[in-house]
Amino acid sequence: MQIIQLELDDWNFFCPVTGLKVFNDDGQPNAPTFRAGWCHEVPDQPIHLADVLKPLWQSYLEAQLAADDVVDIPAFLRTVELPNWVAFEITTCGMACGPVWSQEWTVLELNSPDEPEEG
């Protein structure tokens, strides 16, 4: 899967296919093209994982845990081959009581919403 790296000041991330915000204000997926998401703080706990990704993710996670290795989301995403599915690695930066950042991975299926979902 292709990974596109973005650095944004906020979470106004819009789907390039539908034009919709990918996430609602409460953080829940909003775009019908959304297929999965991960946060750097809990890399072993994806959100709203599409059914086709579940067995692939489970195999990867079990192998990493058995090898006592770290969970590397980009490494996992590069092993996934689904046509027109793209991962966005989004880093947000800002200032609070010092510099703060967050990194998340959002997978979108970039087919028209009228086209059938793979898997």
PDB file as gemmi writes it, atoms N, CA and C in Angstrom:
CRYST1    1.000    1.000    1.000  90.00  90.00  90.00 P 1                      
ATOM      1  N   MET A   1       0.848  -1.172   0.000  1.00  0.00           N  
ATOM      2  CA  MET A   1       0.000   0.000   0.000  1.00  0.00           C  
ATOM      3  C   MET A   1       0.894   1.236   0.000  1.00  0.00           C  
ATOM      4  N   GLN A   2       0.517   2.186  -0.780  1.00  0.00           N  
ATOM      5  CA  GLN A   2       1.247   3.447  -0.819  1.00  0.00           C  
ATOM      6  C   GLN A   2       0.978   4.230   0.461  1.00  0.00           C  
ATOM      7  N   ILE A   3       2.017   4.888   0.994  1.00  0.00           N  
ATOM      8  CA  ILE A   3       1.877   5.734   2.172  1.00  0.00           C  
ATOM      9  C   ILE A   3       2.216   7.162   1.762  1.00  0.00           C  
ATOM     10  N   ILE A   4       1.291   8.069   1.994  1.00  0.00           N  
ATOM     11  CA  ILE A   4       1.501   9.486   1.703  1.00  0.00           C  
ATOM     12  C   ILE A   4       1.692  10.199   3.034  1.00  0.00           C  
ATOM     13  N   GLN A   5       2.822  10.873   3.178  1.00  0.00           N  
ATOM     14  CA  GLN A   5       3.130  11.573   4.425  1.00  0.00           C  
ATOM     15  C   GLN A   5       2.682  13.027   4.337  1.00  0.00           C  
ATOM     16  N   LEU A   6       1.933  13.454   5.347  1.00  0.00           N  
ATOM     17  CA  LEU A   6       1.457  14.826   5.435  1.00  0.00           C  
ATOM     18  C   LEU A   6       1.794  15.391   6.801  1.00  0.00           C  
ATOM     19  N   GLU A   7       2.104  16.687   6.854  1.00  0.00           N  
ATOM     20  CA  GLU A   7       2.255  17.377   8.126  1.00  0.00           C  
ATOM     21  C   GLU A   7       1.225  18.489   8.137  1.00  0.00           C  
ATOM     22  N   LEU A   8       0.306  18.436   9.094  1.00  0.00           N  
ATOM     23  CA  LEU A   8      -0.807  19.381   9.162  1.00  0.00           C  
ATOM     24  C   LEU A   8      -0.804  20.108  10.498  1.00  0.00           C  
ATOM     25  N   ASP A   9      -1.378  21.302  10.505  1.00  0.00           N  
ATOM     26  CA  ASP A   9      -1.508  22.073  11.740  1.00  0.00           C  
ATOM     27  C   ASP A   9      -2.752  21.681  12.531  1.00  0.00           C  
ATOM     28  N   ASP A  10      -3.695  21.005  11.876  1.00  0.00           N  
ATOM     29  CA  ASP A  10      -4.943  20.631  12.530  1.00  0.00           C  
ATOM     30  C   ASP A  10      -5.459  19.350  11.891  1.00  0.00           C  
ATOM     31  N   TRP A  11      -6.641  18.897  12.332  1.00  0.00           N  
ATOM     32  CA  TRP A  11      -7.205  17.657  11.812  1.00  0.00           C  
ATOM     33  C   TRP A  11      -8.296  17.903  10.781  1.00  0.00           C  
ATOM     34  N   ASN A  12      -8.181  18.979  10.021  1.00  0.00           N  
ATOM     35  CA  ASN A  12      -9.121  19.219   8.923  1.00  0.00           C  
ATOM     36  C   ASN A  12      -8.644  18.442   7.711  1.00  0.00           C  
ATOM     37  N   PHE A  13      -8.772  17.135   7.779  1.00  0.00           N  
ATOM     38  CA  PHE A  13      -8.328  16.243   6.719  1.00  0.00           C  
ATOM     39  C   PHE A  13      -9.548  15.806   5.929  1.00  0.00           C  
ATOM     40  N   PHE A  14      -9.533  16.089   4.622  1.00  0.00           N  
ATOM     41  CA  PHE A  14     -10.669  15.801   3.763  1.00  0.00           C  
ATOM     42  C   PHE A  14     -10.340  14.677   2.791  1.00  0.00           C  
ATOM     43  N   CYS A  15     -11.312  13.838   2.518  1.00  0.00           N  
ATOM     44  CA  CYS A  15     -11.148  12.745   1.566  1.00  0.00           C  
ATOM     45  C   CYS A  15     -11.014  13.321   0.156  1.00  0.00           C  
ATOM     46  N   PRO A  16      -9.975  12.921  -0.587  1.00  0.00           N  
ATOM     47  CA  PRO A  16      -9.817  13.439  -1.943  1.00  0.00           C  
ATOM     48  C   PRO A  16     -10.864  12.921  -2.928  1.00  0.00           C  
ATOM     49  N   VAL A  17     -11.600  11.881  -2.562  1.00  0.00           N  
ATOM     50  CA  VAL A  17     -12.626  11.322  -3.455  1.00  0.00           C  
ATOM     51  C   VAL A  17     -13.983  11.974  -3.206  1.00  0.00           C  
ATOM     52  N   THR A  18     -14.382  12.039  -1.943  1.00  0.00           N  
ATOM     53  CA  THR A  18     -15.725  12.523  -1.614  1.00  0.00           C  
ATOM     54  C   THR A  18     -15.760  14.006  -1.253  1.00  0.00           C  
ATOM     55  N   GLY A  19     -14.622  14.559  -0.833  1.00  0.00           N  
ATOM     56  CA  GLY A  19     -14.585  15.941  -0.367  1.00  0.00           C  
ATOM     57  C   GLY A  19     -15.066  16.097   1.065  1.00  0.00           C  
ATOM     58  N   LEU A  20     -15.471  15.002   1.697  1.00  0.00           N  
ATOM     59  CA  LEU A  20     -15.948  15.040   3.083  1.00  0.00           C  
ATOM     60  C   LEU A  20     -14.784  15.033   4.062  1.00  0.00           C  
ATOM     61  N   LYS A  21     -15.025  15.634   5.256  1.00  0.00           N  
ATOM     62  CA  LYS A  21     -14.040  15.486   6.320  1.00  0.00           C  
ATOM     63  C   LYS A  21     -13.938  13.993   6.626  1.00  0.00           C  
ATOM     64  N   VAL A  22     -12.721  13.502   6.771  1.00  0.00           N  
ATOM     65  CA  VAL A  22     -12.536  12.083   7.045  1.00  0.00           C  
ATOM     66  C   VAL A  22     -13.051  11.740   8.432  1.00  0.00           C  
ATOM     67  N   PHE A  23     -12.890  12.660   9.386  1.00  0.00           N  
ATOM     68  CA  PHE A  23     -13.351  12.433  10.765  1.00  0.00           C  
ATOM     69  C   PHE A  23     -14.336  13.520  11.178  1.00  0.00           C  
ATOM     70  N   ASN A  24     -15.364  13.128  11.948  1.00  0.00           N  
ATOM     71  CA  ASN A  24     -16.272  14.086  12.565  1.00  0.00           C  
ATOM     72  C   ASN A  24     -15.525  14.837  13.658  1.00  0.00           C  
ATOM     73  N   ASP A  25     -16.163  15.849  14.209  1.00  0.00           N  
ATOM     74  CA  ASP A  25     -15.552  16.617  15.295  1.00  0.00           C  
ATOM     75  C   ASP A  25     -15.282  15.761  16.529  1.00  0.00           C  
ATOM     76  N   ASP A  26     -16.043  14.672  16.702  1.00  0.00           N  
ATOM     77  CA  ASP A  26     -15.829  13.788  17.851  1.00  0.00           C  
ATOM     78  C   ASP A  26     -14.764  12.721  17.588  1.00  0.00           C  
ATOM     79  N   GLY A  27     -14.123  12.782  16.403  1.00  0.00           N  
ATOM     80  CA  GLY A  27     -13.034  11.856  16.086  1.00  0.00           C  
ATOM     81  C   GLY A  27     -13.470  10.567  15.415  1.00  0.00           C  
ATOM     82  N   GLN A  28     -14.756  10.391  15.209  1.00  0.00           N  
ATOM     83  CA  GLN A  28     -15.245   9.179  14.560  1.00  0.00           C  
ATOM     84  C   GLN A  28     -15.151   9.320  13.036  1.00  0.00           C  
ATOM     85  N   PRO A  29     -14.916   8.207  12.326  1.00  0.00           N  
ATOM     86  CA  PRO A  29     -14.844   8.267  10.866  1.00  0.00           C  
ATOM     87  C   PRO A  29     -16.128   8.823  10.261  1.00  0.00           C  
ATOM     88  N   ASN A  30     -15.963   9.646   9.241  1.00  0.00           N  
ATOM     89  CA  ASN A  30     -17.079  10.297   8.590  1.00  0.00           C  
ATOM     90  C   ASN A  30     -17.156   9.949   7.103  1.00  0.00           C  
ATOM     91  N   ALA A  31     -16.015   9.782   6.458  1.00  0.00           N  
ATOM     92  CA  ALA A  31     -15.984   9.525   5.018  1.00  0.00           C  
ATOM     93  C   ALA A  31     -16.302   8.060   4.728  1.00  0.00           C  
ATOM     94  N   PRO A  32     -17.143   7.784   3.718  1.00  0.00           N  
ATOM     95  CA  PRO A  32     -17.455   6.391   3.393  1.00  0.00           C  
ATOM     96  C   PRO A  32     -16.253   5.632   2.826  1.00  0.00           C  
ATOM     97  N   THR A  33     -15.186   6.319   2.507  1.00  0.00           N  
ATOM     98  CA  THR A  33     -13.976   5.691   1.978  1.00  0.00           C  
ATOM     99  C   THR A  33     -13.013   5.247   3.077  1.00  0.00           C  
ATOM    100  N   PHE A  34     -13.306   5.576   4.334  1.00  0.00           N  
ATOM    101  CA  PHE A  34     -12.430   5.230   5.460  1.00  0.00           C  
ATOM    102  C   PHE A  34     -12.391   3.714   5.648  1.00  0.00           C  
ATOM    103  N   ARG A  35     -11.165   3.154   5.798  1.00  0.00           N  
ATOM    104  CA  ARG A  35     -11.020   1.703   5.969  1.00  0.00           C  
ATOM    105  C   ARG A  35     -10.288   1.305   7.245  1.00  0.00           C  
ATOM    106  N   ALA A  36      -9.447   2.204   7.816  1.00  0.00           N  
ATOM    107  CA  ALA A  36      -8.731   1.868   9.051  1.00  0.00           C  
ATOM    108  C   ALA A  36      -7.978   3.090   9.556  1.00  0.00           C  
ATOM    109  N   GLY A  37      -7.634   3.038  10.841  1.00  0.00           N  
ATOM    110  CA  GLY A  37      -6.827   4.103  11.423  1.00  0.00           C  
ATOM    111  C   GLY A  37      -6.006   3.586  12.588  1.00  0.00           C  
ATOM    112  N   TRP A  38      -4.853   4.203  12.791  1.00  0.00           N  
ATOM    113  CA  TRP A  38      -3.968   3.878  13.910  1.00  0.00           C  
ATOM    114  C   TRP A  38      -3.421   5.172  14.491  1.00  0.00           C  
ATOM    115  N   CYS A  39      -3.120   5.171  15.769  1.00  0.00           N  
ATOM    116  CA  CYS A  39      -2.484   6.295  16.451  1.00  0.00           C  
ATOM    117  C   CYS A  39      -1.146   5.822  17.004  1.00  0.00           C  
ATOM    118  N   HIS A  40      -0.126   6.689  16.947  1.00  0.00           N  
ATOM    119  CA  HIS A  40       1.204   6.306  17.414  1.00  0.00           C  
ATOM    120  C   HIS A  40       1.224   5.939  18.894  1.00  0.00           C  
ATOM    121  N   GLU A  41       0.280   6.471  19.670  1.00  0.00           N  
ATOM    122  CA  GLU A  41       0.267   6.202  21.106  1.00  0.00           C  
ATOM    123  C   GLU A  41      -0.157   4.773  21.438  1.00  0.00           C  
ATOM    124  N   VAL A  42      -0.992   4.172  20.597  1.00  0.00           N  
ATOM    125  CA  VAL A  42      -1.447   2.793  20.803  1.00  0.00           C  
ATOM    126  C   VAL A  42      -1.403   2.057  19.464  1.00  0.00           C  
ATOM    127  N   PRO A  43      -0.205   1.804  18.941  1.00  0.00           N  
ATOM    128  CA  PRO A  43      -0.087   1.242  17.592  1.00  0.00           C  
ATOM    129  C   PRO A  43      -0.687  -0.151  17.438  1.00  0.00           C  
ATOM    130  N   ASP A  44      -0.870  -0.867  18.537  1.00  0.00           N  
ATOM    131  CA  ASP A  44      -1.417  -2.216  18.444  1.00  0.00           C  
ATOM    132  C   ASP A  44      -2.944  -2.236  18.495  1.00  0.00           C  
ATOM    133  N   GLN A  45      -3.575  -1.056  18.519  1.00  0.00           N  
ATOM    134  CA  GLN A  45      -5.031  -0.980  18.626  1.00  0.00           C  
ATOM    135  C   GLN A  45      -5.618  -0.128  17.496  1.00  0.00           C  
ATOM    136  N   PRO A  46      -5.799  -0.695  16.321  1.00  0.00           N  
ATOM    137  CA  PRO A  46      -6.393   0.073  15.221  1.00  0.00           C  
ATOM    138  C   PRO A  46      -7.854   0.401  15.510  1.00  0.00           C  
ATOM    139  N   ILE A  47      -8.350   1.437  14.819  1.00  0.00           N  
ATOM    140  CA  ILE A  47      -9.762   1.791  14.963  1.00  0.00           C  
ATOM    141  C   ILE A  47     -10.500   1.468  13.672  1.00  0.00           C  
ATOM    142  N   HIS A  48     -11.670   0.936  13.800  1.00  0.00           N  
ATOM    143  CA  HIS A  48     -12.570   0.676  12.678  1.00  0.00           C  
ATOM    144  C   HIS A  48     -11.863  -0.028  11.520  1.00  0.00           C  
ATOM    145  N   LEU A  49     -11.199  -1.111  11.820  1.00  0.00           N  
ATOM    146  CA  LEU A  49     -10.449  -1.874  10.825  1.00  0.00           C  
ATOM    147  C   LEU A  49     -11.409  -2.578   9.872  1.00  0.00           C  
ATOM    148  N   ALA A  50     -11.231  -2.352   8.566  1.00  0.00           N  
ATOM    149  CA  ALA A  50     -12.063  -3.010   7.557  1.00  0.00           C  
ATOM    150  C   ALA A  50     -11.878  -4.522   7.648  1.00  0.00           C  
ATOM    151  N   ASP A  51     -12.939  -5.264   7.366  1.00  0.00           N  
ATOM    152  CA  ASP A  51     -12.901  -6.724   7.484  1.00  0.00           C  
ATOM    153  C   ASP A  51     -11.756  -7.359   6.703  1.00  0.00           C  
ATOM    154  N   VAL A  52     -11.468  -6.858   5.519  1.00  0.00           N  
ATOM    155  CA  VAL A  52     -10.409  -7.437   4.691  1.00  0.00           C  
ATOM    156  C   VAL A  52      -9.029  -7.254   5.345  1.00  0.00           C  
ATOM    157  N   LEU A  53      -8.874  -6.245   6.195  1.00  0.00           N  
ATOM    158  CA  LEU A  53      -7.594  -6.004   6.866  1.00  0.00           C  
ATOM    159  C   LEU A  53      -7.430  -6.795   8.164  1.00  0.00           C  
ATOM    160  N   LYS A  54      -8.525  -7.226   8.762  1.00  0.00           N  
ATOM    161  CA  LYS A  54      -8.460  -7.875  10.076  1.00  0.00           C  
ATOM    162  C   LYS A  54      -7.536  -9.086  10.120  1.00  0.00           C  
ATOM    163  N   PRO A  55      -7.634 -10.070   9.210  1.00  0.00           N  
ATOM    164  CA  PRO A  55      -6.718 -11.216   9.302  1.00  0.00           C  
ATOM    165  C   PRO A  55      -5.271 -10.837   8.992  1.00  0.00           C  
ATOM    166  N   LEU A  56      -5.060  -9.898   8.102  1.00  0.00           N  
ATOM    167  CA  LEU A  56      -3.700  -9.448   7.786  1.00  0.00           C  
ATOM    168  C   LEU A  56      -3.073  -8.777   9.001  1.00  0.00           C  
ATOM    169  N   TRP A  57      -3.852  -7.930   9.658  1.00  0.00           N  
ATOM    170  CA  TRP A  57      -3.366  -7.234  10.847  1.00  0.00           C  
ATOM    171  C   TRP A  57      -3.095  -8.224  11.979  1.00  0.00           C  
ATOM    172  N   GLN A  58      -3.999  -9.170  12.188  1.00  0.00           N  
ATOM    173  CA  GLN A  58      -3.826 -10.148  13.266  1.00  0.00           C  
ATOM    174  C   GLN A  58      -2.559 -10.970  13.058  1.00  0.00           C  
ATOM    175  N   SER A  59      -2.299 -11.407  11.836  1.00  0.00           N  
ATOM    176  CA  SER A  59      -1.081 -12.173  11.541  1.00  0.00           C  
ATOM    177  C   SER A  59       0.161 -11.342  11.796  1.00  0.00           C  
ATOM    178  N   TYR A  60       0.144 -10.096  11.345  1.00  0.00           N  
ATOM    179  CA  TYR A  60       1.291  -9.208  11.551  1.00  0.00           C  
ATOM    180  C   TYR A  60       1.526  -8.982  13.046  1.00  0.00           C  
ATOM    181  N   LEU A  61       0.466  -8.661  13.783  1.00  0.00           N  
ATOM    182  CA  LEU A  61       0.581  -8.376  15.210  1.00  0.00           C  
ATOM    183  C   LEU A  61       1.104  -9.584  15.977  1.00  0.00           C  
ATOM    184  N   GLU A  62       0.573 -10.775  15.679  1.00  0.00           N  
ATOM    185  CA  GLU A  62       1.041 -11.990  16.355  1.00  0.00           C  
ATOM    186  C   GLU A  62       2.512 -12.252  16.071  1.00  0.00           C  
ATOM    187  N   ALA A  63       2.955 -12.027  14.832  1.00  0.00           N  
ATOM    188  CA  ALA A  63       4.367 -12.232  14.479  1.00  0.00           C  
ATOM    189  C   ALA A  63       5.256 -11.241  15.224  1.00  0.00           C  
ATOM    190  N   GLN A  64       4.819  -9.999  15.338  1.00  0.00           N  
ATOM    191  CA  GLN A  64       5.618  -8.998  16.046  1.00  0.00           C  
ATOM    192  C   GLN A  64       5.720  -9.336  17.528  1.00  0.00           C  
ATOM    193  N   LEU A  65       4.616  -9.739  18.123  1.00  0.00           N  
ATOM    194  CA  LEU A  65       4.618 -10.088  19.541  1.00  0.00           C  
ATOM    195  C   LEU A  65       5.462 -11.336  19.805  1.00  0.00           C  
ATOM    196  N   ALA A  66       5.371 -12.337  18.924  1.00  0.00           N  
ATOM    197  CA  ALA A  66       6.163 -13.561  19.085  1.00  0.00           C  
ATOM    198  C   ALA A  66       7.651 -13.267  18.977  1.00  0.00           C  
ATOM    199  N   ALA A  67       8.018 -12.328  18.134  1.00  0.00           N  
ATOM    200  CA  ALA A  67       9.428 -11.960  17.952  1.00  0.00           C  
ATOM    201  C   ALA A  67       9.867 -10.911  18.966  1.00  0.00           C  
ATOM    202  N   ASP A  68       8.951 -10.515  19.849  1.00  0.00           N  
ATOM    203  CA  ASP A  68       9.218  -9.459  20.828  1.00  0.00           C  
ATOM    204  C   ASP A  68       9.735  -8.200  20.123  1.00  0.00           C  
ATOM    205  N   ASP A  69       9.084  -7.874  19.013  1.00  0.00           N  
ATOM    206  CA  ASP A  69       9.463  -6.739  18.186  1.00  0.00           C  
ATOM    207  C   ASP A  69       8.404  -5.649  18.300  1.00  0.00           C  
ATOM    208  N   VAL A  70       8.768  -4.450  17.889  1.00  0.00           N  
ATOM    209  CA  VAL A  70       7.839  -3.321  17.961  1.00  0.00           C  
ATOM    210  C   VAL A  70       6.792  -3.425  16.860  1.00  0.00           C  
ATOM    211  N   VAL A  71       5.651  -2.814  17.105  1.00  0.00           N  
ATOM    212  CA  VAL A  71       4.602  -2.719  16.101  1.00  0.00           C  
ATOM    213  C   VAL A  71       4.920  -1.505  15.237  1.00  0.00           C  
ATOM    214  N   ASP A  72       5.183  -1.757  13.971  1.00  0.00           N  
ATOM    215  CA  ASP A  72       5.585  -0.718  13.026  1.00  0.00           C  
ATOM    216  C   ASP A  72       4.481  -0.591  11.981  1.00  0.00           C  
ATOM    217  N   ILE A  73       3.613   0.408  12.167  1.00  0.00           N  
ATOM    218  CA  ILE A  73       2.447   0.569  11.288  1.00  0.00           C  
ATOM    219  C   ILE A  73       2.861   0.743   9.824  1.00  0.00           C  
ATOM    220  N   PRO A  74       3.812   1.636   9.500  1.00  0.00           N  
ATOM    221  CA  PRO A  74       4.198   1.756   8.091  1.00  0.00           C  
ATOM    222  C   PRO A  74       4.707   0.436   7.497  1.00  0.00           C  
ATOM    223  N   ALA A  75       5.459  -0.336   8.272  1.00  0.00           N  
ATOM    224  CA  ALA A  75       5.949  -1.627   7.772  1.00  0.00           C  
ATOM    225  C   ALA A  75       4.769  -2.548   7.444  1.00  0.00           C  
ATOM    226  N   PHE A  76       3.774  -2.576   8.321  1.00  0.00           N  
ATOM    227  CA  PHE A  76       2.587  -3.390   8.053  1.00  0.00           C  
ATOM    228  C   PHE A  76       1.877  -2.905   6.797  1.00  0.00           C  
ATOM    229  N   LEU A  77       1.630  -1.607   6.700  1.00  0.00           N  
ATOM    230  CA  LEU A  77       0.878  -1.063   5.570  1.00  0.00           C  
ATOM    231  C   LEU A  77       1.570  -1.340   4.240  1.00  0.00           C  
ATOM    232  N   ARG A  78       2.891  -1.343   4.226  1.00  0.00           N  
ATOM    233  CA  ARG A  78       3.622  -1.624   2.978  1.00  0.00           C  
ATOM    234  C   ARG A  78       3.420  -3.067   2.505  1.00  0.00           C  
ATOM    235  N   THR A  79       3.022  -3.959   3.403  1.00  0.00           N  
ATOM    236  CA  THR A  79       2.802  -5.357   3.015  1.00  0.00           C  
ATOM    237  C   THR A  79       1.411  -5.593   2.440  1.00  0.00           C  
ATOM    238  N   VAL A  80       0.514  -4.644   2.619  1.00  0.00           N  
ATOM    239  CA  VAL A  80      -0.868  -4.795   2.183  1.00  0.00           C  
ATOM    240  C   VAL A  80      -0.991  -4.366   0.719  1.00  0.00           C  
ATOM    241  N   GLU A  81      -1.565  -5.244  -0.082  1.00  0.00           N  
ATOM    242  CA  GLU A  81      -1.760  -4.941  -1.497  1.00  0.00           C  
ATOM    243  C   GLU A  81      -3.246  -4.963  -1.822  1.00  0.00           C  
ATOM    244  N   LEU A  82      -3.854  -3.809  -1.770  1.00  0.00           N  
ATOM    245  CA  LEU A  82      -5.258  -3.650  -2.133  1.00  0.00           C  
ATOM    246  C   LEU A  82      -5.343  -2.497  -3.123  1.00  0.00           C  
ATOM    247  N   PRO A  83      -5.849  -2.758  -4.315  1.00  0.00           N  
ATOM    248  CA  PRO A  83      -5.908  -1.705  -5.337  1.00  0.00           C  
ATOM    249  C   PRO A  83      -6.686  -0.481  -4.850  1.00  0.00           C  
ATOM    250  N   ASN A  84      -6.126   0.672  -5.100  1.00  0.00           N  
ATOM    251  CA  ASN A  84      -6.757   1.960  -4.794  1.00  0.00           C  
ATOM    252  C   ASN A  84      -6.897   2.263  -3.308  1.00  0.00           C  
ATOM    253  N   TRP A  85      -6.253   1.490  -2.445  1.00  0.00           N  
ATOM    254  CA  TRP A  85      -6.237   1.803  -1.025  1.00  0.00           C  
ATOM    255  C   TRP A  85      -4.934   2.537  -0.745  1.00  0.00           C  
ATOM    256  N   VAL A  86      -5.028   3.659  -0.039  1.00  0.00           N  
ATOM    257  CA  VAL A  86      -3.869   4.495   0.247  1.00  0.00           C  
ATOM    258  C   VAL A  86      -3.862   4.826   1.733  1.00  0.00           C  
ATOM    259  N   ALA A  87      -2.678   4.792   2.323  1.00  0.00           N  
ATOM    260  CA  ALA A  87      -2.517   5.173   3.725  1.00  0.00           C  
ATOM    261  C   ALA A  87      -1.954   6.586   3.790  1.00  0.00           C  
ATOM    262  N   PHE A  88      -2.530   7.393   4.636  1.00  0.00           N  
ATOM    263  CA  PHE A  88      -2.034   8.743   4.886  1.00  0.00           C  
ATOM    264  C   PHE A  88      -1.395   8.758   6.266  1.00  0.00           C  
ATOM    265  N   GLU A  89      -0.101   9.032   6.314  1.00  0.00           N  
ATOM    266  CA  GLU A  89       0.616   9.180   7.582  1.00  0.00           C  
ATOM    267  C   GLU A  89       0.578  10.661   7.906  1.00  0.00           C  
ATOM    268  N   ILE A  90      -0.213  11.014   8.899  1.00  0.00           N  
ATOM    269  CA  ILE A  90      -0.457  12.424   9.200  1.00  0.00           C  
ATOM    270  C   ILE A  90       0.191  12.779  10.528  1.00  0.00           C  
ATOM    271  N   THR A  91       1.078  13.754  10.474  1.00  0.00           N  
ATOM    272  CA  THR A  91       1.729  14.268  11.670  1.00  0.00           C  
ATOM    273  C   THR A  91       1.178  15.659  11.924  1.00  0.00           C  
ATOM    274  N   THR A  92       0.663  15.873  13.129  1.00  0.00           N  
ATOM    275  CA  THR A  92       0.205  17.199  13.527  1.00  0.00           C  
ATOM    276  C   THR A  92       1.158  17.712  14.596  1.00  0.00           C  
ATOM    277  N   CYS A  93       1.490  18.973  14.499  1.00  0.00           N  
ATOM    278  CA  CYS A  93       2.429  19.595  15.429  1.00  0.00           C  
ATOM    279  C   CYS A  93       1.800  20.856  16.002  1.00  0.00           C  
ATOM    280  N   GLY A  94       2.219  21.199  17.206  1.00  0.00           N  
ATOM    281  CA  GLY A  94       1.726  22.416  17.833  1.00  0.00           C  
ATOM    282  C   GLY A  94       2.485  22.715  19.102  1.00  0.00           C  
ATOM    283  N   MET A  95       1.974  23.669  19.862  1.00  0.00           N  
ATOM    284  CA  MET A  95       2.595  24.052  21.127  1.00  0.00           C  
ATOM    285  C   MET A  95       1.541  23.996  22.225  1.00  0.00           C  
ATOM    286  N   ALA A  96       1.933  23.457  23.348  1.00  0.00           N  
ATOM    287  CA  ALA A  96       1.101  23.484  24.544  1.00  0.00           C  
ATOM    288  C   ALA A  96       1.993  24.085  25.627  1.00  0.00           C  
ATOM    289  N   CYS A  97       2.479  23.275  26.530  1.00  0.00           N  
ATOM    290  CA  CYS A  97       3.488  23.710  27.498  1.00  0.00           C  
ATOM    291  C   CYS A  97       4.864  23.356  26.939  1.00  0.00           C  
ATOM    292  N   GLY A  98       4.948  23.334  25.652  1.00  0.00           N  
ATOM    293  CA  GLY A  98       6.129  22.937  24.900  1.00  0.00           C  
ATOM    294  C   GLY A  98       5.641  22.301  23.612  1.00  0.00           C  
ATOM    295  N   PRO A  99       6.563  21.865  22.796  1.00  0.00           N  
ATOM    296  CA  PRO A  99       6.130  21.262  21.528  1.00  0.00           C  
ATOM    297  C   PRO A  99       5.377  19.947  21.755  1.00  0.00           C  
ATOM    298  N   VAL A 100       4.323  19.765  21.003  1.00  0.00           N  
ATOM    299  CA  VAL A 100       3.546  18.526  21.043  1.00  0.00           C  
ATOM    300  C   VAL A 100       3.340  18.058  19.614  1.00  0.00           C  
ATOM    301  N   TRP A 101       3.199  16.760  19.461  1.00  0.00           N  
ATOM    302  CA  TRP A 101       2.958  16.204  18.124  1.00  0.00           C  
ATOM    303  C   TRP A 101       2.138  14.934  18.276  1.00  0.00           C  
ATOM    304  N   SER A 102       1.513  14.574  17.192  1.00  0.00           N  
ATOM    305  CA  SER A 102       0.758  13.333  17.123  1.00  0.00           C  
ATOM    306  C   SER A 102       0.957  12.768  15.719  1.00  0.00           C  
ATOM    307  N   GLN A 103       1.019  11.465  15.641  1.00  0.00           N  
ATOM    308  CA  GLN A 103       1.142  10.831  14.332  1.00  0.00           C  
ATOM    309  C   GLN A 103       0.084   9.744  14.225  1.00  0.00           C  
ATOM    310  N   GLU A 104      -0.628   9.780  13.125  1.00  0.00           N  
ATOM    311  CA  GLU A 104      -1.694   8.813  12.900  1.00  0.00           C  
ATOM    312  C   GLU A 104      -1.657   8.350  11.459  1.00  0.00           C  
ATOM    313  N   TRP A 105      -2.176   7.158  11.241  1.00  0.00           N  
ATOM    314  CA  TRP A 105      -2.262   6.586   9.905  1.00  0.00           C  
ATOM    315  C   TRP A 105      -3.727   6.362   9.596  1.00  0.00           C  
ATOM    316  N   THR A 106      -4.165   6.865   8.462  1.00  0.00           N  
ATOM    317  CA  THR A 106      -5.546   6.746   8.026  1.00  0.00           C  
ATOM    318  C   THR A 106      -5.548   6.085   6.655  1.00  0.00           C  
ATOM    319  N   VAL A 107      -6.285   4.988   6.533  1.00  0.00           N  
ATOM    320  CA  VAL A 107      -6.376   4.266   5.259  1.00  0.00           C  
ATOM    321  C   VAL A 107      -7.711   4.599   4.612  1.00  0.00           C  
ATOM    322  N   LEU A 108      -7.626   5.036   3.355  1.00  0.00           N  
ATOM    323  CA  LEU A 108      -8.822   5.341   2.572  1.00  0.00           C  
ATOM    324  C   LEU A 108      -8.818   4.506   1.299  1.00  0.00           C  
ATOM    325  N   GLU A 109      -9.993   4.102   0.880  1.00  0.00           N  
ATOM    326  CA  GLU A 109     -10.136   3.449  -0.411  1.00  0.00           C  
ATOM    327  C   GLU A 109     -10.507   4.543  -1.408  1.00  0.00           C  
ATOM    328  N   LEU A 110      -9.635   4.780  -2.373  1.00  0.00           N  
ATOM    329  CA  LEU A 110      -9.819   5.918  -3.257  1.00  0.00           C  
ATOM    330  C   LEU A 110     -10.609   5.597  -4.520  1.00  0.00           C  
ATOM    331  N   ASN A 111     -11.535   4.666  -4.429  1.00  0.00           N  
ATOM    332  CA  ASN A 111     -12.510   4.441  -5.494  1.00  0.00           C  
ATOM    333  C   ASN A 111     -13.667   5.392  -5.282  1.00  0.00           C  
ATOM    334  N   SER A 112     -14.444   5.576  -6.311  1.00  0.00           N  
ATOM    335  CA  SER A 112     -15.670   6.342  -6.166  1.00  0.00           C  
ATOM    336  C   SER A 112     -16.540   5.630  -5.135  1.00  0.00           C  
ATOM    337  N   PRO A 113     -17.262   6.366  -4.278  1.00  0.00           N  
ATOM    338  CA  PRO A 113     -18.130   5.706  -3.282  1.00  0.00           C  
ATOM    339  C   PRO A 113     -19.172   4.797  -3.910  1.00  0.00           C  
ATOM    340  N   ASP A 114     -19.473   4.979  -5.203  1.00  0.00           N  
ATOM    341  CA  ASP A 114     -20.456   4.119  -5.871  1.00  0.00           C  
ATOM    342  C   ASP A 114     -19.865   2.798  -6.316  1.00  0.00           C  
ATOM    343  N   GLU A 115     -18.514   2.698  -6.337  1.00  0.00           N  
ATOM    344  CA  GLU A 115     -17.867   1.459  -6.765  1.00  0.00           C  
ATOM    345  C   GLU A 115     -17.829   0.495  -5.585  1.00  0.00           C  
ATOM    346  N   PRO A 116     -17.898  -0.809  -5.843  1.00  0.00           N  
ATOM    347  CA  PRO A 116     -17.891  -1.772  -4.730  1.00  0.00           C  
ATOM    348  C   PRO A 116     -16.553  -1.781  -4.018  1.00  0.00           C  
ATOM    349  N   GLU A 117     -16.607  -2.032  -2.714  1.00  0.00           N  
ATOM    350  CA  GLU A 117     -15.406  -2.125  -1.878  1.00  0.00           C  
ATOM    351  C   GLU A 117     -14.689  -3.437  -2.178  1.00  0.00           C  
ATOM    352  N   GLU A 118     -13.346  -3.394  -2.234  1.00  0.00           N  
ATOM    353  CA  GLU A 118     -12.553  -4.613  -2.400  1.00  0.00           C  
ATOM    354  C   GLU A 118     -12.699  -5.465  -1.145  1.00  0.00           C  
ATOM    355  N   GLY A 119     -12.756  -6.764  -1.308  1.00  0.00           N  
ATOM    356  CA  GLY A 119     -12.783  -7.675  -0.171  1.00  0.00           C  
ATOM    357  C   GLY A 119     -14.136  -7.807   0.344  1.00  0.00           C  
TER     358      GLY A 119                                                      
END                                                                             
